[in-house]
Amino acid sequence: MRKTVALALFTLASIASSWASPTLIQAGPMLGHASENSVSVWLRLKRGALVKGTALQRGVATPVSHWQDLGADCHVLRFTGLKADALTQIDLQVERAGSEPEKVSLETRTYPEPSDTGEVRLAFGSCSKISQYPKGPIYAAIEKEAPHMMVFLGDNAYFIVADGSDKHFTTTGPVGDWTTADGMRARHLMTRMHPDLQGMFRRVPSYAVWDDHDYGPNNADRTFPLREEALYVFKEMWANPSWGTAETPGIFSHFRCGPVEVFLMDDRYHKYSPLEHDDVSKENGALWGEEQLTWLLEKLRASTAPVKVIANGTQVICKDGRGEGHQTEAVGEFHRLATTLAEQEIGGVVFISGDRHHSEAMQQAQPDGTLLVEATSSPLQQDQDPAVLDRHHVNQIWGMRGNNYGLLTVTLTNPNEGTVTFETRDATNATHVVAGKPCKTTWTLSQLQYGEH
């Protein structure tokens, strides 16, 4: 175990030194959670370094209002009291005794105020083996598109055996990155320090949920012995709005951007499914767990957003009968969610997901004809060329293989009137065309609303 951890840390140092000379800013900076009046920045500093910063909007400079030490020399700076939907330049200066000061700037926009009209562009994706590849061109495409946010949907860093053997990249076994917190942290940082991510991180606010490969070994669930360590390390690595609740630990949270509310779900910390355990069936298995599902239902009931995006590491309405996801592991949870949505007429729900190393658009009709829709994007980076997906099921509209990111565009011209569009984009920012058909689907908001069918 010590040998594996030492190798992981040595590899991290070797990769980092090949990308850039050692600096006071050792990883990041990365834009994190934003709102209509605030912006957060994550970064990892050399021990003993201090950072000062200002947010500049229309000639007015606002200093850092909060500085949170996350541990492991990682920090989050928060700028508050900003104007909504405004170009915002973040200027940082890092100082340390005996070193030359370092300056860096980031440029983004604050979110539009909560509303029932407007346009929001949400980029998302999963399954990025960026610490194992020299290039990640998809991230430059996201930077160029400059969406309101980027949501990483799990397997954002791949925990592997990492012992230099023929099975170096294996994601399961008694020993690997998942064996210690130091090993997990090193693998996360290898991903975070990749140069192709830097441009996107400095322009697009980024959020994350996890899946098995950035939580533990393959298919890991709540029985994973180091789940507390995994949670602690994940919270060091991201600047999400919050983490679970006081009563229920986990990585779940929610936030608003204009007419869209996003719900970040935790499909690992509370998971217990029939794929790994004989004492449970898919009818009573858990991906989210009772407490998290209750939290989600309460937040959906309270939401005033016309579009509600539920972001999950694994798929929710996929019915191909393979792999992880609600239809194979926790169909009872899904039925409770779907029933509540129908009974209380909570419309505008869109699921986004990853995990499967393919992408697809899906829809499933509720009893009255209202559609529940899902957009899956995977992988962000695994050297896959575009191809038709050869797995079909009743809820699938189209499917594709190949490196991509998903783009969800919500356009509401009037209250309760507009569209939700999902497409996959390639490294040139073009919509994929596979077998002569664009990988793009548009739903009208009325299709997602109850009482309009």
C-alpha positions in Angstrom: 0.0 0.0 0.0 2.8 2.5 0.9 4.5 1.6 -2.4 1.4 2.5 -4.3 0.8 5.8 -2.6 4.4 6.8 -2.9 4.3 5.9 -6.6 1.1 8.0 -7.1 2.7 11.0 -5.4 5.9 10.6 -7.3 4.0 10.4 -10.6 2.0 13.5 -9.7 5.2 15.4 -9.1 6.8 14.1 -12.4 3.7 15.0 -14.5 3.4 18.4 -12.9 7.1 19.3 -13.5 6.7 18.3 -17.2 3.7 20.6 -17.6 5.1 23.7 -15.8 7.8 24.9 -13.5 6.9 24.8 -9.8 5.0 27.9 -8.8 3.2 29.4 -5.8 -0.1 28.4 -7.4 0.3 24.6 -7.6 -3.1 23.8 -9.1 -5.9 26.0 -10.5 -7.1 28.6 -10.3 -10.6 27.2 -11.1 -13.8 29.1 -11.1 -16.3 27.3 -8.8 -19.9 28.0 -7.7 -21.3 31.3 -8.9 -24.6 33.1 -8.4 -26.2 36.4 -9.6 -24.1 38.3 -7.0 -21.1 36.1 -6.2 -18.2 34.2 -7.7 -15.9 31.5 -6.1 -12.4 30.6 -7.1 -10.6 27.3 -6.1 -6.8 27.0 -6.0 -4.0 25.1 -4.4 -1.1 27.1 -3.0 2.4 26.3 -2.0 2.5 26.0 1.7 3.0 29.4 3.4 1.7 31.4 0.4 -1.0 34.0 0.8 -3.4 35.3 -1.8 -5.1 38.6 -2.4 -7.7 39.3 -5.0 -10.4 41.6 -6.4 -13.4 41.1 -8.7 -13.6 43.9 -11.2 -17.1 44.8 -12.7 -17.6 47.9 -14.8 -14.7 49.7 -13.2 -15.6 48.8 -9.6 -13.3 46.5 -7.7 -14.6 44.3 -4.9 -12.1 42.5 -2.6 -12.3 38.9 -1.4 -15.1 38.6 1.2 -14.5 35.0 2.3 -11.4 32.8 2.3 -12.0 29.1 3.1 -9.1 26.7 3.9 -10.2 23.3 2.6 -7.1 21.4 3.8 -4.3 19.9 1.7 -3.2 23.5 0.9 -6.5 24.0 -1.1 -8.5 27.1 -0.8 -11.7 28.8 -2.0 -12.0 32.5 -2.3 -15.5 34.1 -2.6 -16.4 37.5 -3.9 -19.8 38.7 -3.0 -22.0 41.8 -3.5 -21.5 41.7 -7.3 -23.9 42.8 -10.1 -25.9 40.1 -11.9 -25.2 38.9 -15.4 -22.1 41.1 -15.7 -18.7 40.5 -17.1 -16.4 39.9 -14.1 -12.6 39.9 -14.1 -10.9 38.2 -11.1 -7.4 39.4 -10.4 -5.3 37.3 -8.0 -1.9 38.0 -6.5 -0.1 35.3 -4.5 2.9 36.1 -2.2 5.3 34.1 -0.1 8.4 35.2 1.7 11.5 34.6 -0.4 9.5 34.1 -3.6 8.5 36.4 -6.5 4.8 37.4 -6.3 2.6 35.7 -8.9 -0.4 37.3 -10.7 -3.2 35.6 -12.6 -6.5 36.8 -14.0 -9.8 35.0 -14.7 -12.7 36.2 -16.7 -16.3 35.1 -16.4 -19.9 36.4 -16.0 -22.1 36.4 -12.9 -25.3 34.5 -13.3 -28.6 36.1 -14.4 -31.1 36.7 -11.6 -33.7 34.0 -10.9 -36.4 34.4 -13.6 -39.0 32.6 -15.7 -37.5 33.7 -19.0 -34.0 33.9 -20.5 -31.3 31.6 -21.9 -28.9 29.4 -20.0 -26.3 27.2 -21.5 -25.0 24.3 -19.4 -22.1 22.2 -20.5 -21.6 18.7 -19.0 -19.7 15.5 -19.4 -18.2 12.5 -17.6 -15.4 9.9 -17.8 -12.3 12.0 -18.3 -9.1 10.0 -18.2 -7.2 13.3 -18.6 -4.4 12.2 -16.2 -3.6 9.3 -18.5 -3.6 11.2 -21.9 -1.3 14.0 -23.1 -4.2 16.1 -24.6 -7.8 17.0 -23.7 -9.0 19.0 -26.7 -12.7 18.9 -25.6 -11.9 21.4 -22.8 -10.7 24.0 -25.2 -14.0 23.7 -27.0 -15.9 24.3 -23.8 -13.7 27.3 -23.0 -14.5 28.7 -26.5 -18.2 28.1 -26.1 -18.1 29.9 -22.7 -21.4 28.4 -21.3 -22.8 29.6 -18.0 -21.3 26.6 -16.2 -19.6 23.2 -16.6 -21.0 20.2 -14.6 -18.6 17.2 -14.3 -20.8 14.1 -13.9 -18.4 11.7 -12.3 -15.3 9.7 -13.2 -13.7 13.1 -13.4 -10.5 11.5 -12.3 -9.9 7.7 -12.6 -8.7 6.0 -9.4 -6.4 3.2 -10.7 -4.0 0.5 -9.4 -1.1 2.8 -10.5 1.7 0.3 -9.8 3.4 0.3 -13.1 2.4 -3.3 -14.0 0.5 -4.5 -17.1 -2.6 -3.9 -15.1 -1.5 -0.4 -14.1 -4.8 1.2 -15.2 -7.1 -1.4 -13.5 -9.9 0.3 -11.5 -10.5 -2.5 -9.0 -8.5 -4.6 -6.5 -7.3 -4.6 -3.0 -4.8 -1.8 -3.5 -5.0 1.3 -5.6 -5.5 5.1 -5.5 -8.6 4.4 -3.4 -6.6 2.7 -0.7 -5.6 5.9 1.1 -6.7 9.6 1.1 -3.2 10.5 -0.1 -3.6 8.3 -3.2 -7.1 9.7 -3.9 -5.8 13.3 -3.5 -2.8 12.6 -5.8 -5.0 11.3 -8.6 -7.5 14.2 -8.3 -4.6 16.6 -8.5 -3.1 15.0 -11.6 -6.4 15.7 -13.3 -6.7 19.2 -11.9 -3.1 20.2 -13.0 -3.5 19.2 -16.7 -2.7 22.3 -18.8 -5.6 21.7 -21.3 -8.0 22.3 -18.4 -6.6 25.6 -17.3 -8.3 27.8 -19.9 -11.7 26.4 -19.3 -11.3 26.6 -15.5 -10.4 30.3 -15.7 -13.5 31.1 -17.7 -16.3 28.7 -16.9 -17.7 28.1 -13.3 -17.2 24.3 -12.7 -19.2 21.9 -10.5 -18.9 18.2 -9.9 -20.7 15.1 -8.7 -18.8 11.8 -8.4 -19.2 8.3 -9.7 -17.3 5.1 -8.8 -13.9 6.0 -10.2 -13.5 9.2 -8.3 -15.1 7.8 -5.2 -13.4 4.4 -4.8 -12.8 1.2 -6.8 -15.1 -0.1 -9.5 -18.8 -0.1 -8.6 -18.0 1.1 -5.0 -21.0 1.9 -2.8 -21.8 2.8 0.9 -19.9 -0.3 2.1 -16.6 1.2 0.8 -14.4 1.3 3.9 -12.9 4.7 3.0 -16.0 6.5 2.0 -15.4 9.2 4.7 -11.9 9.8 3.4 -13.3 9.9 -0.2 -15.9 12.5 0.8 -13.3 14.6 2.6 -10.9 14.6 -0.4 -13.6 15.3 -2.9 -14.7 18.3 -0.9 -11.0 19.5 -0.9 -11.0 19.4 -4.7 -14.2 21.3 -5.7 -16.0 24.5 -4.9 -19.6 23.3 -5.1 -22.3 25.5 -3.3 -22.6 23.1 -0.3 -22.2 19.4 0.7 -25.2 17.4 1.8 -27.0 18.6 4.9 -26.3 18.8 8.6 -28.2 15.5 9.1 -27.2 13.7 5.9 -23.6 13.6 4.6 -22.8 13.5 0.9 -22.0 15.7 -2.0 -25.5 16.7 -3.0 -26.5 20.4 -3.3 -28.5 22.8 -5.6 -28.2 26.2 -7.1 -30.1 28.6 -9.4 -29.1 30.3 -12.7 -31.8 32.4 -14.3 -34.7 30.1 -15.2 -32.8 27.0 -14.4 -32.3 25.2 -11.0 -29.6 22.5 -10.9 -29.7 19.6 -8.4 -26.3 17.9 -7.9 -26.9 14.3 -6.8 -24.8 11.8 -4.9 -25.1 8.3 -6.3 -22.3 6.6 -4.3 -22.2 7.6 -0.6 -25.7 6.0 0.1 -25.7 3.4 -2.6 -26.7 -0.2 -1.9 -27.8 -2.2 -5.0 -28.5 -5.8 -6.3 -25.5 -5.6 -8.6 -23.2 -6.0 -5.5 -25.5 -7.4 -2.8 -27.8 -10.4 -2.8 -30.0 -9.1 0.1 -31.6 -6.4 -2.0 -33.5 -6.2 -5.3 -33.8 -3.4 -7.9 -37.2 -2.6 -6.5 -35.8 -1.7 -3.0 -32.2 -0.9 -3.9 -30.8 2.5 -3.2 -28.7 4.9 -5.3 -29.6 8.1 -3.5 -31.0 6.7 -0.2 -34.1 7.7 1.6 -32.8 10.9 3.2 -31.3 12.3 -0.1 -34.4 11.4 -2.1 -36.6 13.1 0.5 -34.3 16.2 0.3 -34.6 16.2 -3.5 -38.4 16.0 -3.5 -38.7 18.8 -1.0 -36.4 21.0 -3.1 -38.3 20.2 -6.3 -41.6 21.1 -4.6 -40.1 24.4 -3.4 -38.5 25.3 -6.7 -39.9 28.2 -8.8 -37.5 27.5 -11.7 -39.3 26.5 -15.0 -36.6 24.0 -15.8 -35.1 21.7 -13.1 -31.9 19.9 -14.1 -31.1 16.8 -12.0 -27.4 15.9 -12.4 -26.5 12.3 -11.6 -23.4 10.2 -12.2 -25.4 7.2 -13.5 -28.4 7.1 -15.8 -32.0 7.4 -14.6 -34.4 6.4 -17.4 -32.1 4.2 -19.6 -33.8 0.8 -20.2 -31.1 -1.1 -22.1 -30.9 -3.5 -19.1 -27.1 -3.1 -18.7 -24.7 -1.4 -16.3 -25.5 0.8 -13.3 -28.4 3.2 -13.0 -31.9 3.5 -11.5 -33.6 1.1 -13.9 -31.3 -1.8 -13.0 -30.5 -1.0 -9.4 -33.1 1.3 -7.7 -36.3 1.4 -9.8 -38.3 1.9 -6.6 -36.5 5.3 -6.0 -37.3 6.3 -9.6 -41.0 5.3 -9.2 -41.3 7.4 -6.0 -39.7 10.4 -7.8 -41.9 10.0 -11.0 -45.1 9.5 -9.0 -44.4 12.6 -6.9 -43.7 14.7 -10.0 -47.0 13.6 -11.5 -49.1 13.9 -8.4 -47.8 17.4 -7.6 -47.4 18.5 -11.2 -43.8 19.4 -10.9 -42.8 19.9 -14.5 -39.7 20.9 -16.5 -37.5 18.1 -15.2 -34.4 17.2 -17.2 -31.9 14.5 -16.1 -28.3 14.8 -17.1 -25.9 11.8 -16.6 -22.7 10.1 -17.5 -20.9 6.8 -16.8 -21.6 4.7 -19.8 -18.8 5.7 -22.2 -21.4 6.6 -24.7 -23.9 9.5 -25.2 -27.7 9.4 -25.8 -30.9 11.4 -25.7 -33.8 9.7 -24.0 -37.4 10.4 -23.0 -40.2 8.6 -21.1 -43.8 9.6 -21.0 -45.7 9.9 -17.7 -49.3 8.6 -17.6 -50.7 12.0 -18.8 -48.1 12.2 -21.6 -45.7 14.6 -19.9 -42.1 13.8 -20.8 -39.3 13.0 -18.4 -36.1 13.5 -20.5 -32.5 12.6 -20.0 -29.2 13.7 -21.7 -26.2 11.5 -21.2 -22.7 12.6 -22.2 -19.6 10.4 -22.0 -16.6 10.3 -22.4 -15.0 13.7 -22.2 -11.6 12.1 -23.0 -10.9 8.4 -23.8 -9.6 8.6 -27.3 -12.9 7.5 -28.9 -13.9 8.3 -32.5 -17.5 9.2 -33.3 -19.7 6.2 -34.2 -23.3 5.0 -34.0 -24.2 3.5 -30.6 -25.3 -0.2 -31.1 -27.4 -0.3 -27.9 -31.0 0.5 -28.4 -33.9 0.6 -25.9 -37.4 1.9 -25.7 -36.5 5.3 -24.2 -33.7 6.1 -26.6 -34.0 8.9 -29.3 -30.5 8.6 -30.5 -27.1 7.3 -29.3 -23.5 7.8 -30.2 -20.0 6.9 -29.2 -17.0 9.2 -29.2 -15.3 11.9 -27.2 -17.7 14.8 -26.6 -19.2 17.2 -24.2 -22.9 17.7 -23.8 -24.5 21.1 -24.2 -27.9 21.8 -22.7 -29.5 25.1 -23.9 -32.6 26.4 -22.2 -34.3 29.2 -24.0 -37.5 30.6 -22.5 -38.9 33.5 -24.5 -42.0 33.9 -22.3 -43.1 32.4 -19.0 -43.9 28.7 -19.6 -42.9 29.0 -23.2 -39.6 27.9 -24.8 -37.3 25.1 -25.6 -34.7 22.7 -24.0 -32.1 21.5 -26.5 -29.5 18.8 -25.9 -26.5 18.2 -28.3 -23.1 16.6 -28.2 -20.1 18.8 -29.3 -16.7 17.7 -30.6 -13.3 19.3 -30.1 -14.0 21.9 -32.9 -17.3 22.8 -31.1 -19.4 21.3 -33.9 -22.5 19.3 -33.2 -21.7 15.6 -33.9 -23.3 14.1 -37.0 -23.3 10.3 -36.9 -24.7 8.2 -39.8 -25.9 11.4 -41.4 -28.0 12.5 -38.4 -27.1 15.3 -36.0 -26.8 14.3 -32.3 -29.2 17.0 -31.2 -32.7 17.0 -29.8 -35.1 19.8 -28.9 -38.0 19.5 -26.5 -40.6 22.3 -26.0 -41.2 23.3 -22.4 -44.9 22.4 -22.8 -43.9 18.8 -23.4 -42.2 18.8 -20.0 -45.1 20.5 -18.2 -48.1 18.7 -16.6 -51.6 19.7 -17.5 -50.7 20.7 -21.1 -51.4 17.4 -22.9 
